[in-house]
Amino acid sequence: MALVAWGNDLLWDGKAWEMRKMRSRFPQSDPHQLRVNSYRVLLTRSRDGLLIYVPDEEIFKQTEHALLAAGARILVENLDYALSS
């Protein structure tokens, strides 16, 4: 099973994917498309399942909702409860 930890380099703003500006040592003709394709590859290559970790911070809320709307499911609603059981 694969694990993808979502970073703040690509976030959903409610209408489109927004990429944080990053410095690159090599010129890129379309850095936004390169970033989107990187996540697409990470999200589609697992054979046995995929866990997506989205940090529990306000900046990630819309991204979390976009992933849920696309079909992702919450594994555990309350992790503190799951760990104490």
PyMOL Python script that loads the backbone (N, CA, C, O; Angstrom):
from pymol import cmd

cmd.read_pdbstr("""\
ATOM      1  N   MET A   1       0.845  -1.166   0.000  1.00  0.00           N
ATOM      2  CA  MET A   1       0.000   0.000   0.000  1.00  0.00           C
ATOM      3  C   MET A   1       0.898   1.240   0.000  1.00  0.00           C
ATOM      4  O   MET A   1       1.902   1.291   0.710  1.00  0.00           O
ATOM      5  N   ALA A   2       0.529   2.217  -0.790  1.00  0.00           N
ATOM      6  CA  ALA A   2       1.310   3.453  -0.906  1.00  0.00           C
ATOM      7  C   ALA A   2       0.746   4.528   0.009  1.00  0.00           C
ATOM      8  O   ALA A   2      -0.437   4.521   0.347  1.00  0.00           O
ATOM      9  N   LEU A   3       1.608   5.445   0.400  1.00  0.00           N
ATOM     10  CA  LEU A   3       1.215   6.592   1.216  1.00  0.00           C
ATOM     11  C   LEU A   3       1.692   7.863   0.522  1.00  0.00           C
ATOM     12  O   LEU A   3       2.867   7.991   0.179  1.00  0.00           O
ATOM     13  N   VAL A   4       0.780   8.789   0.321  1.00  0.00           N
ATOM     14  CA  VAL A   4       1.121  10.102  -0.228  1.00  0.00           C
ATOM     15  C   VAL A   4       0.837  11.133   0.856  1.00  0.00           C
ATOM     16  O   VAL A   4      -0.284  11.218   1.357  1.00  0.00           O
ATOM     17  N   ALA A   5       1.837  11.904   1.214  1.00  0.00           N
ATOM     18  CA  ALA A   5       1.656  12.999   2.172  1.00  0.00           C
ATOM     19  C   ALA A   5       1.494  14.276   1.356  1.00  0.00           C
ATOM     20  O   ALA A   5       2.423  14.701   0.669  1.00  0.00           O
ATOM     21  N   TRP A   6       0.317  14.885   1.431  1.00  0.00           N
ATOM     22  CA  TRP A   6       0.027  16.058   0.624  1.00  0.00           C
ATOM     23  C   TRP A   6       0.794  17.259   1.166  1.00  0.00           C
ATOM     24  O   TRP A   6       0.776  17.527   2.367  1.00  0.00           O
ATOM     25  N   GLY A   7       1.460  17.970   0.281  1.00  0.00           N
ATOM     26  CA  GLY A   7       2.241  19.133   0.684  1.00  0.00           C
ATOM     27  C   GLY A   7       1.519  20.431   0.360  1.00  0.00           C
ATOM     28  O   GLY A   7       0.460  20.427  -0.267  1.00  0.00           O
ATOM     29  N   ASN A   8       2.103  21.537   0.794  1.00  0.00           N
ATOM     30  CA  ASN A   8       1.480  22.826   0.525  1.00  0.00           C
ATOM     31  C   ASN A   8       1.926  23.409  -0.815  1.00  0.00           C
ATOM     32  O   ASN A   8       1.702  24.588  -1.092  1.00  0.00           O
ATOM     33  N   ASP A   9       2.557  22.577  -1.643  1.00  0.00           N
ATOM     34  CA  ASP A   9       3.003  23.042  -2.952  1.00  0.00           C
ATOM     35  C   ASP A   9       1.893  23.019  -3.998  1.00  0.00           C
ATOM     36  O   ASP A   9       2.025  23.645  -5.050  1.00  0.00           O
ATOM     37  N   LEU A  10       0.800  22.304  -3.726  1.00  0.00           N
ATOM     38  CA  LEU A  10      -0.332  22.241  -4.650  1.00  0.00           C
ATOM     39  C   LEU A  10      -1.611  22.156  -3.825  1.00  0.00           C
ATOM     40  O   LEU A  10      -1.876  21.147  -3.173  1.00  0.00           O
ATOM     41  N   LEU A  11      -2.392  23.220  -3.863  1.00  0.00           N
ATOM     42  CA  LEU A  11      -3.604  23.298  -3.049  1.00  0.00           C
ATOM     43  C   LEU A  11      -4.803  23.669  -3.909  1.00  0.00           C
ATOM     44  O   LEU A  11      -4.675  24.414  -4.881  1.00  0.00           O
ATOM     45  N   TRP A  12      -5.964  23.146  -3.546  1.00  0.00           N
ATOM     46  CA  TRP A  12      -7.213  23.471  -4.226  1.00  0.00           C
ATOM     47  C   TRP A  12      -7.768  24.753  -3.610  1.00  0.00           C
ATOM     48  O   TRP A  12      -7.892  24.852  -2.389  1.00  0.00           O
ATOM     49  N   ASP A  13      -8.104  25.738  -4.453  1.00  0.00           N
ATOM     50  CA  ASP A  13      -8.619  27.004  -3.927  1.00  0.00           C
ATOM     51  C   ASP A  13     -10.136  27.116  -4.050  1.00  0.00           C
ATOM     52  O   ASP A  13     -10.698  28.185  -3.812  1.00  0.00           O
ATOM     53  N   GLY A  14     -10.795  26.036  -4.414  1.00  0.00           N
ATOM     54  CA  GLY A  14     -12.242  26.040  -4.588  1.00  0.00           C
ATOM     55  C   GLY A  14     -12.651  26.050  -6.050  1.00  0.00           C
ATOM     56  O   GLY A  14     -13.781  25.696  -6.386  1.00  0.00           O
ATOM     57  N   LYS A  15     -11.728  26.458  -6.926  1.00  0.00           N
ATOM     58  CA  LYS A  15     -12.017  26.520  -8.356  1.00  0.00           C
ATOM     59  C   LYS A  15     -10.943  25.850  -9.208  1.00  0.00           C
ATOM     60  O   LYS A  15     -11.237  25.305 -10.272  1.00  0.00           O
ATOM     61  N   ALA A  16      -9.707  25.892  -8.738  1.00  0.00           N
ATOM     62  CA  ALA A  16      -8.594  25.346  -9.522  1.00  0.00           C
ATOM     63  C   ALA A  16      -7.438  24.990  -8.587  1.00  0.00           C
ATOM     64  O   ALA A  16      -7.403  25.409  -7.430  1.00  0.00           O
ATOM     65  N   TRP A  17      -6.497  24.209  -9.112  1.00  0.00           N
ATOM     66  CA  TRP A  17      -5.306  23.874  -8.347  1.00  0.00           C
ATOM     67  C   TRP A  17      -4.348  25.049  -8.397  1.00  0.00           C
ATOM     68  O   TRP A  17      -4.016  25.546  -9.473  1.00  0.00           O
ATOM     69  N   GLU A  18      -3.907  25.487  -7.233  1.00  0.00           N
ATOM     70  CA  GLU A  18      -2.968  26.596  -7.111  1.00  0.00           C
ATOM     71  C   GLU A  18      -1.618  26.044  -6.669  1.00  0.00           C
ATOM     72  O   GLU A  18      -1.529  25.256  -5.728  1.00  0.00           O
ATOM     73  N   MET A  19      -0.582  26.469  -7.362  1.00  0.00           N
ATOM     74  CA  MET A  19       0.758  26.000  -7.043  1.00  0.00           C
ATOM     75  C   MET A  19       1.536  27.106  -6.347  1.00  0.00           C
ATOM     76  O   MET A  19       1.520  28.260  -6.774  1.00  0.00           O
ATOM     77  N   ARG A  20       2.208  26.740  -5.283  1.00  0.00           N
ATOM     78  CA  ARG A  20       3.089  27.682  -4.595  1.00  0.00           C
ATOM     79  C   ARG A  20       4.329  27.876  -5.460  1.00  0.00           C
ATOM     80  O   ARG A  20       4.861  26.916  -6.017  1.00  0.00           O
ATOM     81  N   LYS A  21       4.776  29.097  -5.567  1.00  0.00           N
ATOM     82  CA  LYS A  21       5.978  29.392  -6.361  1.00  0.00           C
ATOM     83  C   LYS A  21       7.174  28.705  -5.722  1.00  0.00           C
ATOM     84  O   LYS A  21       7.389  28.796  -4.514  1.00  0.00           O
ATOM     85  N   MET A  22       7.952  28.015  -6.558  1.00  0.00           N
ATOM     86  CA  MET A  22       9.132  27.319  -6.076  1.00  0.00           C
ATOM     87  C   MET A  22      10.296  27.644  -7.004  1.00  0.00           C
ATOM     88  O   MET A  22      10.121  27.824  -8.209  1.00  0.00           O
ATOM     89  N   ARG A  23      11.454  27.711  -6.432  1.00  0.00           N
ATOM     90  CA  ARG A  23      12.651  27.947  -7.249  1.00  0.00           C
ATOM     91  C   ARG A  23      13.117  26.626  -7.848  1.00  0.00           C
ATOM     92  O   ARG A  23      13.051  25.577  -7.206  1.00  0.00           O
ATOM     93  N   SER A  24      13.585  26.696  -9.084  1.00  0.00           N
ATOM     94  CA  SER A  24      14.084  25.506  -9.755  1.00  0.00           C
ATOM     95  C   SER A  24      15.443  25.822 -10.366  1.00  0.00           C
ATOM     96  O   SER A  24      15.675  26.921 -10.871  1.00  0.00           O
ATOM     97  N   ARG A  25      16.327  24.847 -10.309  1.00  0.00           N
ATOM     98  CA  ARG A  25      17.632  25.026 -10.930  1.00  0.00           C
ATOM     99  C   ARG A  25      17.553  24.888 -12.441  1.00  0.00           C
ATOM    100  O   ARG A  25      18.454  25.320 -13.161  1.00  0.00           O
ATOM    101  N   PHE A  26      16.477  24.287 -12.916  1.00  0.00           N
ATOM    102  CA  PHE A  26      16.325  24.065 -14.347  1.00  0.00           C
ATOM    103  C   PHE A  26      15.073  24.772 -14.840  1.00  0.00           C
ATOM    104  O   PHE A  26      14.025  24.679 -14.201  1.00  0.00           O
ATOM    105  N   PRO A  27      15.159  25.478 -15.965  1.00  0.00           N
ATOM    106  CA  PRO A  27      13.971  26.162 -16.480  1.00  0.00           C
ATOM    107  C   PRO A  27      12.889  25.163 -16.882  1.00  0.00           C
ATOM    108  O   PRO A  27      13.180  24.102 -17.435  1.00  0.00           O
ATOM    109  N   GLN A  28      11.641  25.516 -16.597  1.00  0.00           N
ATOM    110  CA  GLN A  28      10.508  24.649 -16.928  1.00  0.00           C
ATOM    111  C   GLN A  28       9.517  25.462 -17.738  1.00  0.00           C
ATOM    112  O   GLN A  28       9.212  26.606 -17.399  1.00  0.00           O
ATOM    113  N   SER A  29       9.019  24.869 -18.806  1.00  0.00           N
ATOM    114  CA  SER A  29       8.087  25.603 -19.659  1.00  0.00           C
ATOM    115  C   SER A  29       6.723  25.763 -18.990  1.00  0.00           C
ATOM    116  O   SER A  29       6.055  26.778 -19.187  1.00  0.00           O
ATOM    117  N   ASP A  30       6.302  24.771 -18.198  1.00  0.00           N
ATOM    118  CA  ASP A  30       5.008  24.852 -17.521  1.00  0.00           C
ATOM    119  C   ASP A  30       5.118  24.196 -16.141  1.00  0.00           C
ATOM    120  O   ASP A  30       4.718  23.044 -15.979  1.00  0.00           O
ATOM    121  N   PRO A  31       5.650  24.908 -15.151  1.00  0.00           N
ATOM    122  CA  PRO A  31       5.852  24.301 -13.829  1.00  0.00           C
ATOM    123  C   PRO A  31       4.551  23.869 -13.160  1.00  0.00           C
ATOM    124  O   PRO A  31       4.550  22.895 -12.407  1.00  0.00           O
ATOM    125  N   HIS A  32       3.445  24.567 -13.414  1.00  0.00           N
ATOM    126  CA  HIS A  32       2.158  24.184 -12.826  1.00  0.00           C
ATOM    127  C   HIS A  32       1.739  22.805 -13.323  1.00  0.00           C
ATOM    128  O   HIS A  32       1.347  21.953 -12.526  1.00  0.00           O
ATOM    129  N   GLN A  33       1.818  22.577 -14.633  1.00  0.00           N
ATOM    130  CA  GLN A  33       1.429  21.281 -15.188  1.00  0.00           C
ATOM    131  C   GLN A  33       2.365  20.177 -14.706  1.00  0.00           C
ATOM    132  O   GLN A  33       1.928  19.048 -14.481  1.00  0.00           O
ATOM    133  N   LEU A  34       3.636  20.493 -14.548  1.00  0.00           N
ATOM    134  CA  LEU A  34       4.591  19.518 -14.029  1.00  0.00           C
ATOM    135  C   LEU A  34       4.212  19.092 -12.609  1.00  0.00           C
ATOM    136  O   LEU A  34       4.276  17.906 -12.284  1.00  0.00           O
ATOM    137  N   ARG A  35       3.818  20.047 -11.760  1.00  0.00           N
ATOM    138  CA  ARG A  35       3.423  19.744 -10.381  1.00  0.00           C
ATOM    139  C   ARG A  35       2.143  18.911 -10.359  1.00  0.00           C
ATOM    140  O   ARG A  35       2.057  17.928  -9.622  1.00  0.00           O
ATOM    141  N   VAL A  36       1.144  19.298 -11.165  1.00  0.00           N
ATOM    142  CA  VAL A  36      -0.113  18.541 -11.236  1.00  0.00           C
ATOM    143  C   VAL A  36       0.168  17.111 -11.704  1.00  0.00           C
ATOM    144  O   VAL A  36      -0.375  16.156 -11.149  1.00  0.00           O
ATOM    145  N   ASN A  37       1.005  16.966 -12.711  1.00  0.00           N
ATOM    146  CA  ASN A  37       1.341  15.626 -13.213  1.00  0.00           C
ATOM    147  C   ASN A  37       2.076  14.801 -12.169  1.00  0.00           C
ATOM    148  O   ASN A  37       1.885  13.587 -12.095  1.00  0.00           O
ATOM    149  N   SER A  38       2.918  15.446 -11.358  1.00  0.00           N
ATOM    150  CA  SER A  38       3.627  14.722 -10.298  1.00  0.00           C
ATOM    151  C   SER A  38       2.643  14.103  -9.308  1.00  0.00           C
ATOM    152  O   SER A  38       2.783  12.938  -8.937  1.00  0.00           O
ATOM    153  N   TYR A  39       1.654  14.879  -8.883  1.00  0.00           N
ATOM    154  CA  TYR A  39       0.642  14.346  -7.967  1.00  0.00           C
ATOM    155  C   TYR A  39      -0.220  13.287  -8.657  1.00  0.00           C
ATOM    156  O   TYR A  39      -0.588  12.292  -8.033  1.00  0.00           O
ATOM    157  N   ARG A  40      -0.544  13.489  -9.931  1.00  0.00           N
ATOM    158  CA  ARG A  40      -1.331  12.491 -10.662  1.00  0.00           C
ATOM    159  C   ARG A  40      -0.612  11.145 -10.667  1.00  0.00           C
ATOM    160  O   ARG A  40      -1.226  10.105 -10.430  1.00  0.00           O
ATOM    161  N   VAL A  41       0.687  11.173 -10.937  1.00  0.00           N
ATOM    162  CA  VAL A  41       1.468   9.937 -10.945  1.00  0.00           C
ATOM    163  C   VAL A  41       1.472   9.301  -9.557  1.00  0.00           C
ATOM    164  O   VAL A  41       1.259   8.096  -9.426  1.00  0.00           O
ATOM    165  N   LEU A  42       1.710  10.101  -8.524  1.00  0.00           N
ATOM    166  CA  LEU A  42       1.719   9.554  -7.162  1.00  0.00           C
ATOM    167  C   LEU A  42       0.375   8.934  -6.785  1.00  0.00           C
ATOM    168  O   LEU A  42       0.334   7.912  -6.101  1.00  0.00           O
ATOM    169  N   LEU A  43      -0.723   9.547  -7.229  1.00  0.00           N
ATOM    170  CA  LEU A  43      -2.058   9.085  -6.848  1.00  0.00           C
ATOM    171  C   LEU A  43      -2.553   7.895  -7.668  1.00  0.00           C
ATOM    172  O   LEU A  43      -3.550   7.274  -7.299  1.00  0.00           O
ATOM    173  N   THR A  44      -1.884   7.565  -8.767  1.00  0.00           N
ATOM    174  CA  THR A  44      -2.413   6.515  -9.649  1.00  0.00           C
ATOM    175  C   THR A  44      -1.511   5.300  -9.803  1.00  0.00           C
ATOM    176  O   THR A  44      -1.838   4.416 -10.595  1.00  0.00           O
ATOM    177  N   ARG A  45      -0.405   5.209  -9.096  1.00  0.00           N
ATOM    178  CA  ARG A  45       0.538   4.118  -9.337  1.00  0.00           C
ATOM    179  C   ARG A  45       0.469   2.953  -8.360  1.00  0.00           C
ATOM    180  O   ARG A  45       1.134   1.939  -8.575  1.00  0.00           O
ATOM    181  N   SER A  46      -0.302   3.065  -7.312  1.00  0.00           N
ATOM    182  CA  SER A  46      -0.361   1.993  -6.315  1.00  0.00           C
ATOM    183  C   SER A  46      -1.266   0.855  -6.789  1.00  0.00           C
ATOM    184  O   SER A  46      -2.333   1.093  -7.354  1.00  0.00           O
ATOM    185  N   ARG A  47      -0.836  -0.359  -6.556  1.00  0.00           N
ATOM    186  CA  ARG A  47      -1.633  -1.530  -6.938  1.00  0.00           C
ATOM    187  C   ARG A  47      -2.535  -2.023  -5.806  1.00  0.00           C
ATOM    188  O   ARG A  47      -3.620  -2.551  -6.055  1.00  0.00           O
ATOM    189  N   ASP A  48      -2.086  -1.850  -4.577  1.00  0.00           N
ATOM    190  CA  ASP A  48      -2.780  -2.446  -3.438  1.00  0.00           C
ATOM    191  C   ASP A  48      -3.535  -1.450  -2.580  1.00  0.00           C
ATOM    192  O   ASP A  48      -3.952  -1.790  -1.473  1.00  0.00           O
ATOM    193  N   GLY A  49      -3.719  -0.249  -3.051  1.00  0.00           N
ATOM    194  CA  GLY A  49      -4.417   0.767  -2.277  1.00  0.00           C
ATOM    195  C   GLY A  49      -3.536   1.974  -2.060  1.00  0.00           C
ATOM    196  O   GLY A  49      -2.339   1.957  -2.345  1.00  0.00           O
ATOM    197  N   LEU A  50      -4.148   3.014  -1.553  1.00  0.00           N
ATOM    198  CA  LEU A  50      -3.442   4.270  -1.381  1.00  0.00           C
ATOM    199  C   LEU A  50      -3.984   4.999  -0.160  1.00  0.00           C
ATOM    200  O   LEU A  50      -5.197   5.119   0.015  1.00  0.00           O
ATOM    201  N   LEU A  51      -3.087   5.480   0.673  1.00  0.00           N
ATOM    202  CA  LEU A  51      -3.457   6.341   1.787  1.00  0.00           C
ATOM    203  C   LEU A  51      -2.949   7.739   1.461  1.00  0.00           C
ATOM    204  O   LEU A  51      -1.791   7.908   1.080  1.00  0.00           O
ATOM    205  N   ILE A  52      -3.808   8.735   1.610  1.00  0.00           N
ATOM    206  CA  ILE A  52      -3.417  10.117   1.389  1.00  0.00           C
ATOM    207  C   ILE A  52      -3.470  10.825   2.730  1.00  0.00           C
ATOM    208  O   ILE A  52      -4.527  10.921   3.353  1.00  0.00           O
ATOM    209  N   TYR A  53      -2.325  11.317   3.167  1.00  0.00           N
ATOM    210  CA  TYR A  53      -2.273  12.075   4.416  1.00  0.00           C
ATOM    211  C   TYR A  53      -2.382  13.556   4.071  1.00  0.00           C
ATOM    212  O   TYR A  53      -1.551  14.102   3.346  1.00  0.00           O
ATOM    213  N   VAL A  54      -3.410  14.189   4.597  1.00  0.00           N
ATOM    214  CA  VAL A  54      -3.596  15.631   4.437  1.00  0.00           C
ATOM    215  C   VAL A  54      -3.510  16.239   5.832  1.00  0.00           C
ATOM    216  O   VAL A  54      -4.325  15.914   6.696  1.00  0.00           O
ATOM    217  N   PRO A  55      -2.529  17.122   6.066  1.00  0.00           N
ATOM    218  CA  PRO A  55      -2.384  17.708   7.402  1.00  0.00           C
ATOM    219  C   PRO A  55      -3.669  18.401   7.861  1.00  0.00           C
ATOM    220  O   PRO A  55      -4.408  18.970   7.058  1.00  0.00           O
ATOM    221  N   ASP A  56      -3.911  18.339   9.155  1.00  0.00           N
ATOM    222  CA  ASP A  56      -5.104  18.950   9.740  1.00  0.00           C
ATOM    223  C   ASP A  56      -4.823  20.421  10.046  1.00  0.00           C
ATOM    224  O   ASP A  56      -4.732  20.831  11.203  1.00  0.00           O
ATOM    225  N   GLU A  57      -4.688  21.196   8.975  1.00  0.00           N
ATOM    226  CA  GLU A  57      -4.443  22.631   9.078  1.00  0.00           C
ATOM    227  C   GLU A  57      -5.426  23.341   8.166  1.00  0.00           C
ATOM    228  O   GLU A  57      -5.874  22.774   7.169  1.00  0.00           O
ATOM    229  N   GLU A  58      -5.759  24.559   8.496  1.00  0.00           N
ATOM    230  CA  GLU A  58      -6.767  25.321   7.749  1.00  0.00           C
ATOM    231  C   GLU A  58      -6.417  25.456   6.268  1.00  0.00           C
ATOM    232  O   GLU A  58      -7.306  25.403   5.419  1.00  0.00           O
ATOM    233  N   ILE A  59      -5.149  25.628   5.950  1.00  0.00           N
ATOM    234  CA  ILE A  59      -4.731  25.823   4.561  1.00  0.00           C
ATOM    235  C   ILE A  59      -5.067  24.611   3.671  1.00  0.00           C
ATOM    236  O   ILE A  59      -5.173  24.754   2.453  1.00  0.00           O
ATOM    237  N   PHE A  60      -5.233  23.426   4.269  1.00  0.00           N
ATOM    238  CA  PHE A  60      -5.491  22.202   3.518  1.00  0.00           C
ATOM    239  C   PHE A  60      -6.977  21.834   3.432  1.00  0.00           C
ATOM    240  O   PHE A  60      -7.321  20.860   2.762  1.00  0.00           O
ATOM    241  N   LYS A  61      -7.856  22.577   4.083  1.00  0.00           N
ATOM    242  CA  LYS A  61      -9.273  22.192   4.159  1.00  0.00           C
ATOM    243  C   LYS A  61      -9.920  22.058   2.785  1.00  0.00           C
ATOM    244  O   LYS A  61     -10.607  21.069   2.530  1.00  0.00           O
ATOM    245  N   GLN A  62      -9.719  23.026   1.896  1.00  0.00           N
ATOM    246  CA  GLN A  62     -10.352  22.938   0.574  1.00  0.00           C
ATOM    247  C   GLN A  62      -9.761  21.793  -0.240  1.00  0.00           C
ATOM    248  O   GLN A  62     -10.471  21.146  -1.009  1.00  0.00           O
ATOM    249  N   THR A  63      -8.469  21.542  -0.075  1.00  0.00           N
ATOM    250  CA  THR A  63      -7.837  20.416  -0.767  1.00  0.00           C
ATOM    251  C   THR A  63      -8.427  19.105  -0.263  1.00  0.00           C
ATOM    252  O   THR A  63      -8.721  18.212  -1.057  1.00  0.00           O
ATOM    253  N   GLU A  64      -8.600  18.983   1.043  1.00  0.00           N
ATOM    254  CA  GLU A  64      -9.217  17.786   1.621  1.00  0.00           C
ATOM    255  C   GLU A  64     -10.623  17.580   1.056  1.00  0.00           C
ATOM    256  O   GLU A  64     -10.987  16.462   0.693  1.00  0.00           O
ATOM    257  N   HIS A  65     -11.405  18.644   0.981  1.00  0.00           N
ATOM    258  CA  HIS A  65     -12.766  18.536   0.441  1.00  0.00           C
ATOM    259  C   HIS A  65     -12.750  18.144  -1.041  1.00  0.00           C
ATOM    260  O   HIS A  65     -13.607  17.382  -1.486  1.00  0.00           O
ATOM    261  N   ALA A  66     -11.788  18.658  -1.799  1.00  0.00           N
ATOM    262  CA  ALA A  66     -11.677  18.296  -3.212  1.00  0.00           C
ATOM    263  C   ALA A  66     -11.344  16.813  -3.367  1.00  0.00           C
ATOM    264  O   ALA A  66     -11.897  16.142  -4.238  1.00  0.00           O
ATOM    265  N   LEU A  67     -10.448  16.303  -2.531  1.00  0.00           N
ATOM    266  CA  LEU A  67     -10.098  14.882  -2.595  1.00  0.00           C
ATOM    267  C   LEU A  67     -11.282  14.003  -2.198  1.00  0.00           C
ATOM    268  O   LEU A  67     -11.519  12.963  -2.813  1.00  0.00           O
ATOM    269  N   LEU A  68     -12.022  14.419  -1.172  1.00  0.00           N
ATOM    270  CA  LEU A  68     -13.215  13.673  -0.760  1.00  0.00           C
ATOM    271  C   LEU A  68     -14.274  13.703  -1.861  1.00  0.00           C
ATOM    272  O   LEU A  68     -14.927  12.690  -2.112  1.00  0.00           O
ATOM    273  N   ALA A  69     -14.452  14.845  -2.517  1.00  0.00           N
ATOM    274  CA  ALA A  69     -15.426  14.955  -3.606  1.00  0.00           C
ATOM    275  C   ALA A  69     -15.028  14.101  -4.797  1.00  0.00           C
ATOM    276  O   ALA A  69     -15.881  13.663  -5.568  1.00  0.00           O
ATOM    277  N   ALA A  70     -13.725  13.863  -4.948  1.00  0.00           N
ATOM    278  CA  ALA A  70     -13.232  13.039  -6.058  1.00  0.00           C
ATOM    279  C   ALA A  70     -13.315  11.546  -5.757  1.00  0.00           C
ATOM    280  O   ALA A  70     -13.018  10.724  -6.623  1.00  0.00           O
ATOM    281  N   GLY A  71     -13.720  11.184  -4.525  1.00  0.00           N
ATOM    282  CA  GLY A  71     -13.900   9.772  -4.205  1.00  0.00           C
ATOM    283  C   GLY A  71     -13.044   9.247  -3.074  1.00  0.00           C
ATOM    284  O   GLY A  71     -13.218   8.101  -2.660  1.00  0.00           O
ATOM    285  N   ALA A  72     -12.138  10.038  -2.567  1.00  0.00           N
ATOM    286  CA  ALA A  72     -11.342   9.592  -1.412  1.00  0.00           C
ATOM    287  C   ALA A  72     -12.274   9.455  -0.206  1.00  0.00           C
ATOM    288  O   ALA A  72     -13.291  10.141  -0.108  1.00  0.00           O
ATOM    289  N   ARG A  73     -11.910   8.569   0.691  1.00  0.00           N
ATOM    290  CA  ARG A  73     -12.707   8.372   1.906  1.00  0.00           C
ATOM    291  C   ARG A  73     -11.837   8.579   3.131  1.00  0.00           C
ATOM    292  O   ARG A  73     -10.629   8.343   3.092  1.00  0.00           O
ATOM    293  N   ILE A  74     -12.448   9.019   4.210  1.00  0.00           N
ATOM    294  CA  ILE A  74     -11.732   9.194   5.472  1.00  0.00           C
ATOM    295  C   ILE A  74     -11.533   7.821   6.099  1.00  0.00           C
ATOM    296  O   ILE A  74     -12.488   7.065   6.273  1.00  0.00           O
ATOM    297  N   LEU A  75     -10.295   7.507   6.436  1.00  0.00           N
ATOM    298  CA  LEU A  75      -9.983   6.211   7.026  1.00  0.00           C
ATOM    299  C   LEU A  75     -10.455   6.134   8.468  1.00  0.00           C
ATOM    300  O   LEU A  75     -11.127   5.176   8.851  1.00  0.00           O
ATOM    301  N   VAL A  76     -10.110   7.130   9.268  1.00  0.00           N
ATOM    302  CA  VAL A  76     -10.505   7.188  10.671  1.00  0.00           C
ATOM    303  C   VAL A  76     -10.954   8.614  10.951  1.00  0.00           C
ATOM    304  O   VAL A  76     -10.206   9.564  10.720  1.00  0.00           O
ATOM    305  N   GLU A  77     -12.169   8.758  11.448  1.00  0.00           N
ATOM    306  CA  GLU A  77     -12.703  10.094  11.715  1.00  0.00           C
ATOM    307  C   GLU A  77     -11.975  10.767  12.860  1.00  0.00           C
ATOM    308  O   GLU A  77     -11.634  11.946  12.768  1.00  0.00           O
ATOM    309  N   ASN A  78     -11.729  10.033  13.942  1.00  0.00           N
ATOM    310  CA  ASN A  78     -11.097  10.611  15.123  1.00  0.00           C
ATOM    311  C   ASN A  78      -9.915   9.732  15.504  1.00  0.00           C
ATOM    312  O   ASN A  78     -10.086   8.700  16.153  1.00  0.00           O
ATOM    313  N   LEU A  79      -8.720  10.139  15.101  1.00  0.00           N
ATOM    314  CA  LEU A  79      -7.524   9.325  15.327  1.00  0.00           C
ATOM    315  C   LEU A  79      -7.236   9.140  16.807  1.00  0.00           C
ATOM    316  O   LEU A  79      -6.805   8.059  17.207  1.00  0.00           O
ATOM    317  N   ASP A  80      -7.460  10.163  17.643  1.00  0.00           N
ATOM    318  CA  ASP A  80      -7.203  10.033  19.080  1.00  0.00           C
ATOM    319  C   ASP A  80      -8.063   8.914  19.670  1.00  0.00           C
ATOM    320  O   ASP A  80      -7.595   8.125  20.491  1.00  0.00           O
ATOM    321  N   TYR A  81      -9.325   8.855  19.242  1.00  0.00           N
ATOM    322  CA  TYR A  81     -10.231   7.804  19.714  1.00  0.00           C
ATOM    323  C   TYR A  81      -9.755   6.432  19.240  1.00  0.00           C
ATOM    324  O   TYR A  81      -9.758   5.470  20.008  1.00  0.00           O
ATOM    325  N   ALA A  82      -9.346   6.345  17.974  1.00  0.00           N
ATOM    326  CA  ALA A  82      -8.902   5.073  17.422  1.00  0.00           C
ATOM    327  C   ALA A  82      -7.655   4.554  18.132  1.00  0.00           C
ATOM    328  O   ALA A  82      -7.516   3.347  18.330  1.00  0.00           O
ATOM    329  N   LEU A  83      -6.754   5.443  18.513  1.00  0.00           N
ATOM    330  CA  LEU A  83      -5.527   5.021  19.192  1.00  0.00           C
ATOM    331  C   LEU A  83      -5.775   4.587  20.623  1.00  0.00           C
ATOM    332  O   LEU A  83      -5.041   3.744  21.140  1.00  0.00           O
ATOM    333  N   SER A  84      -6.793   5.140  21.281  1.00  0.00           N
ATOM    334  CA  SER A  84      -7.064   4.781  22.668  1.00  0.00           C
ATOM    335  C   SER A  84      -7.942   3.537  22.784  1.00  0.00           C
ATOM    336  O   SER A  84      -8.051   2.970  23.871  1.00  0.00           O
ATOM    337  N   SER A  85      -8.557   3.108  21.714  1.00  0.00           N
ATOM    338  CA  SER A  85      -9.450   1.925  21.754  1.00  0.00           C
ATOM    339  C   SER A  85      -8.667   0.638  21.699  1.00  0.00           C
ATOM    340  O   SER A  85      -9.254  -0.444  21.723  1.00  0.00           O
TER     341      SER A  85
END
""", "prot")
cmd.dss("prot")
cmd.show_as("cartoon", "prot")
cmd.util.cbc("prot")
cmd.orient("prot")
